[in-house]
Amino acid sequence: MSQYRCLYLIAEPSLQSAAALQRATALAQASGAALHILTFFEPTTSMRRLDQVDQALLRESALQQCRHWVEDQAAQVRAKGIQVFAEAICTDDPLEEILIQIAEQKPDMVIKGAQTESELLRTFVTPLDWYLLSECPVPVHLVGAIIHPLPRKVIAAVDVSNTEEQVPGLNQRIIQAANGLALQCNADLHLLYVCDLGSAHLADALALAWETDFTEDQRAALWSAFTAMAERFSVPVERRHFVVGRTISSIADFAVQSRADVIVMGRVQRHGLEKMLGSTAEHLLQRVPCSILAVEAV
């Protein structure tokens, strides 16, 4: 059964984009979905300093190069029997243009090569990936280095602490998205929960000594909730993973050790300092060798 109708690929001439194109092509071929490929050209600061005539000439030249490149990519995908739409645009605001197109086309998934920027660079420039994770209304699949174009091991990373109180139904959406991807790819679905007893959502526990029974009681309650969730979604025992540790480092370590292809996790709208610091998904982009599929809250 097909899980996807339309896939939307944001492409650019880079190694990350090449991996994303492989993933998008494999998913479109497996599902029979149409693939829309978008590449964009953003005018540089030096170009904006030119007079209007020279600026227009350079924009058109750069745009023609983008069109030739994306049409070449599309032709290779069409040769595999996939319905492909290719477009190149010149824009001063890529995010706004992407969100407009997504609203019009309503794709099942946005796919893009993951940007791996240094901490210092991200202090001054926020990558498009972070904006997509924050603003995109559909699942965002950020593709890292890939071993298998079509995923073979999909990890649903859930939170059984107080997520349901803060974002009702998010765990269900994560598991459904992960299961849909796994079914489409004939991949193994695993369920992961990192029990981070030192995280903010268990701040009350920090007021007590770690040696008290409270910690073990809390861990037992979380284990019980995790087991109940696994049972509810019929995840086999051997594919359930309850890990105690720090959230980001533990998920990253698990991804490496398990040779995961995709980690599926949730994302929520953030504000203030939380928005500045970034989400778990955003920070994991710099730590995991695999890809991330971020599912939005509703």
N, C-alpha and C positions, 0 to 999 in steps of 0.2 A: 504494500500500500504506500502511495506517495505521501510524504510528510510535507513537501514544499511545492508551492506553485510558482513563486518568483523569488529569485535571489539577486541581490544588489551588491556589486563589487566595486569598491573604490580602488582604482589601480594607478600605479605610477611606475616608471622605469627604475626598479630597484630589486634587490634580492628578496626583501620581505614581500614585495608585491608579486614576485614570481611565485613564491610559495602560496600566497593567497589565491592567485589565479589557478594553481594546481588544485587547491582545495575546492574552490568554487566550481571548477570544471567537473571534478569528480562528483561533487554533490548534485550538480545539475544533471549529470549523466545518469546517476543512480536514481534520481527522483523524477526525471522528466520535466524539471522546472525550467522556466525561461531564465536567462541570465542577462542582466543589464549591467554593462561595464561603463563606469564613468571615470574619466581622468580629467584633471583640471590644471590650469596654469594660473599661478598667482603672480601678478606683476611685482617686480623687485623694487626696492626703495630707489635704486639708481635709475631705473626706468621711469619712475614717477617724476624724476627731476628734469626729464627731457621736455622739449616743447611738444605740443599736442600732435603735430604731424609725425615726428620721429617716434613718439610714443605709440601712436596708432600702427605705424609700420612694424615696429618690433613686436607689438602684441599679436598682430595678424600672422607674422612669421612664426612666432612661438606656438600660436594656436594651431597653425597648419602642421607643425611638427608633431604636436600632441595628437591631432586627428589621424595622421599617417600611422603613428605608433599604435593607437588604440584600435584602429581598423585592422592592422596586421594581427594584433592579439585576437580580435574577434574572429577573423578568418580562420585562424588555427583552431579555435573552439568550435566554430560552425562545421568544420570538417569532421567533427566527432558526432554530428547529427543533433547538436544542441541549438535551440532557438536563442539567438543572441542579438541584443541591441547595444550599440556602442555610441558613446557621446564624449566629446571633448569640449570643455568650456573654459573661458577666461573669467575669473572672478576675483574680487578683492576680499570676499568673505566666503571661503569654501564651505564652512559649516552651515551657513544660512542656505546656500544653494542646495546642499545635500539634504537638509531637513525639508526643504520645499519639495524636492523630487520624491523623497520618501513618503511625504504626506499624500502626494498625487498617486504614486504607484503602489503604495501599501505592500512592500515586499515582506516575505516571511523572515528574512534575515539580511543583515548588512554584513558584508565580509570585507576585511581590510588587512593588509600586512601590518603586524605590530611594530610600532616605533620604539626603539630602545635608546632612550636619551639618558645622558648622565644627570645625576642629581643637580649639579651646578647649572647645566643648561636649562633644566626644567624650572629652576628658580626664576629665570628671565623669560623663557618661552614655554607656554603650555602646549604640548603636542595635541594634534587633532584627535588622537585616540582618547585623550582624557575628556575632551568636549563631547565626543560621541557617547562615551560611557555615561556622561552626565545628562545629555540632552536627547539622545536618539530614542524615539518612541517604540522601536522594535528591537529584538535581540541583536546584539553586536558580537560578531565572531572575529576576534583579533588573532591572526594566524602568525605563529612564530616559526621556528625551524620545524620542518615536518619530515617524518620518516615514511609515513603512509599518507598519500593524498586523500584516501578515504579512511577516516579514523577507525581504529580497531579496538581501542579502549577509551571509554568515555566515563569521566568521574563527575558525579553530582555532588558538589560541596554544599552541604546544608548547615543550618544553624538551628539547633533545637533548644536554645536557651530561652530567650524571650522574643524571638523574631516574630512569632505569630501575633503577639500583642502589639508590636510596633508596625509590622507590615503583614497584615493578614493574607494568607494564601501564597506567600512568596516561596516557601519551601516546596509547595505543590507545583508551582510554576517551574521551579528549577528542575525538579525531578521529571516533570512532563517534557520539558525541553530536552533534557539529557536522554530520556527514554526515546523520544521521537528521533533524535539524531542517531542513537544506537540502533534503533530498528531500521532506519533508512540505510545505514552502513553495514548492517549485520555485525555490529560491534558488541563488545561486552560492556554492560552498564554496572558501575560500581558506585556505592554510596559512602561518602566521607563526611565525618564530623570531627573537627578539632576542638577538644575540650580545653579552652583557654581560661583557667581559673583565675588568671591575673588580669583579664581584659576588663574593659570599662563596664560591660553589661553585668559583671559580677562584682562591681565595686564594693557592695555591702560586705562581701565575703572578706575583703582585705582588712576590714576592721577587726577581724577575729584572727587568732593565731593559726598558722598553717597546720599546727599539730592537733588542733581540735577535731572533734568528730564532724564538725560542720562541713569541712572540705570533703570528707569521704561520703557524707550524706548527699552533698550537692552533686558529686561525681556519679553516685549511684542513681540519682534522679535523672540526670542527663543521659546516662546509659539507658535507662528504662525508656525515656522519651525517644531516643535514637532507635532502639530496638523496635518500639511500637511503630515508628515511621517506616522502618525497613519492612516490617511485616505487612503494613498497609499497602505498600507498593510492590510486594512480592519480590524483594531483592534477596537472592540466595545468601546464606550465612557467610560463605567464603568470599562474597563480594561486599561485605559490610566492614567498614574501617572506622573504628573509634580511636582517635589518637589524642593523647594528652600533651599539650605544649603550646607554644605561641602560634597564633593563627597563621600569619604570613609565612614564617619560616617552616612551619610544620607542613603546610600545604605544598610549599615549594619542594621540600625534601621528599614528600610522598610522591609528587609528580615525577621526580627523578628516579626514585627507587622502583616505582611501579611501571615506568616507561609509558606514562599516560600520553594519549594523543590530544585530548581536549578536556579541560576542566570547565564545568558548567557551574556558574555561581550567580548570585543575585546582585542587583545594584538598585540603589534608592536615590531619590533627590536629596542633595546635601546643601547645607546653608552655612554661612559664616565661616568659622575656623575649620570646621569639618570639611567644607568645600575646598579650602586652601590646602589642607593636609592631604586630601585625596582619599579614595576608598581602598578597600582590600583588593579589589580587582585591579585598580590602577597600579598599586604597588607591586602586585604579583607579576605584572607585565615585565618588570625588571629582574624577576627572580626565577621564573619557570622557563624551561626549554621548550615547552609545548604550547598549545594554543588555548585561548580562553573564549568561552561563549558566555556573555553577560546577559542575563535575563532581567528585564525591567520589572519593577513593582507596578501594580495597578491601583 
